[in-house]
Amino acid sequence: MIHQSPPRAWIEVDLEAIAHNLDIVRQLQCDAMLMPVVKAEAYGHGLISVARRLDRDGISFFGVANAGEARRLSLAGIRTPAFILGPSFPEERQEIVHHAWGCAVSSFDELEHYDELAAAEGVCFSLHLAIDTGMGREGFLPEQIDELIARVPLLEHIQVTGVMTHCPCADDDVPYTQQQLKLFAECVERLQPHFDLQCRHVAASAALLGYDVPCANMLRPGIVLYGVAPLASVFDGVLRPALKLNARVTLVRELPAGHGVSYGRRAILDKPTRVATVGIGYADGWFRSLSEQGAQVSIQGKLCPMLGRVTMDQIMVDVTVLPEVKSGDTVSLIGPQQSVEEVARLAGTIPWEVFTGLRARVPRVYH
Ligand SMILES: *Cc1c(COP(=O)(O)O)cnc(C)c1O
């Protein structure tokens, strides 16, 4: 259509790669239940598209951040129930009970409120207990187990059907994580006689790749689904990246030696240079912190260095080695020639932030 500009930058998502990565997780622990984590727009890959592809693929829940994300799944007709990983505000809880979404609770206030709401709704509401074994973000402390055992049975409209914890350093502190897992196993053992703990879950991607957790029976894979292994594992090279970030060359010019490029004139050309302007910037999620870190982009299969600072909507690239390059050509920023791990390293961050930093204005194209 005449009034639509072709996108300067776009994301290609391979939904089959995500399904494949979930199969890899399944093969790793074939008797475990699965809660694929699709919070934050499925790590930038697109909440609804990813959920549609994985829906009913033998999974128990979709892990989401909050009630808003759970609502979007429901409205899209996704059948697998949402499980809300973070705390909810009191005014969100009635909707949670009404839809029987899963959630993890951390306080007696929440337990009592859910009990009241379930009574009003005339239902028995199932929920999971979060245990804080060291993450410091949510959950009951292990010291509160006795109080849980004493008080929860008095709440007649809630039913504890699961227990969970989360590991802060499964990717870099094995002894600490093992100690944490042992503590979780003790909590499960104490709770087990009093509750029907159908779902016992600990493992996000790093923990599921690197640890054996005999007391758990459900996995919460996040970043592995999107093709990134946070730990070296037997599955190195088996996971498939699901996302490619592309942009287009918008302009190509020859600039003389001594000319500056971009804000702050941090790059001064030391020789005559063919400079391509490319339509992506930090407002798309191509971090400004990638400036002057040796970041490259790939054009016609060749890696070309970025010049100077990333600007809001555009970057400049040295394409002297590519005499043929022209406006409209495709530029690959994340893809086979430059992984998200490499981009994260250059930007001084982690793949999770690179994925979730990709902005809504960048259209997603699905295969
Ligand atoms: C985000 C999250 C996950 C998934 O983590 P990954 O490291 O991406 O696999 C699992 N569990 C909880 C509680 C989370 O918040």
The ligand as an SDF file (V2000), in Angstrom:
LIG
                    3D

 15 15  0  0  0  0  0  0  0  0999 V2000
   11.9850  -16.2200   33.7160 C   0  0  0  0  0  0  0  0  0  0  0  0
   11.8300  -17.3790   34.6010 C   0  0  0  0  0  0  0  0  0  0  0  0
   12.1460  -18.6640   34.1450 C   0  0  0  0  0  0  0  0  0  0  0  0
   12.8280  -18.9270   32.8200 C   0  0  0  0  0  0  0  0  0  0  0  0
   14.2000  -18.6100   32.9650 O   0  0  0  0  0  0  0  0  0  0  0  0
   15.2930  -18.9390   31.8390 P   0  0  0  0  0  0  0  0  0  0  0  0
   16.5830  -18.7000   32.5260 O   0  0  0  0  0  0  0  0  0  0  0  0
   15.0710  -17.9780   30.7180 O   0  0  0  0  0  0  0  0  0  0  0  0
   15.0930  -20.3440   31.4270 O   0  0  0  0  0  0  0  0  0  0  0  0
   11.8570  -19.7170   34.9760 C   0  0  0  0  0  0  0  0  0  0  0  0
   11.3030  -19.5260   36.2000 N   0  0  0  0  0  0  0  0  0  0  0  0
   11.0160  -18.3040   36.6800 C   0  0  0  0  0  0  0  0  0  0  0  0
   10.4200  -18.1610   38.0370 C   0  0  0  0  0  0  0  0  0  0  0  0
   11.2780  -17.1920   35.9070 C   0  0  0  0  0  0  0  0  0  0  0  0
   11.0040  -15.9720   36.3930 O   0  0  0  0  0  0  0  0  0  0  0  0
  1  2  1  0
  2  3  1  0
  2 14  2  0
  3  4  1  0
  3 10  2  0
  4  5  1  0
  5  6  1  0
  6  7  2  0
  6  8  1  0
  6  9  1  0
 10 11  1  0
 11 12  2  0
 12 13  1  0
 12 14  1  0
 14 15  1  0
M  END
$$$$
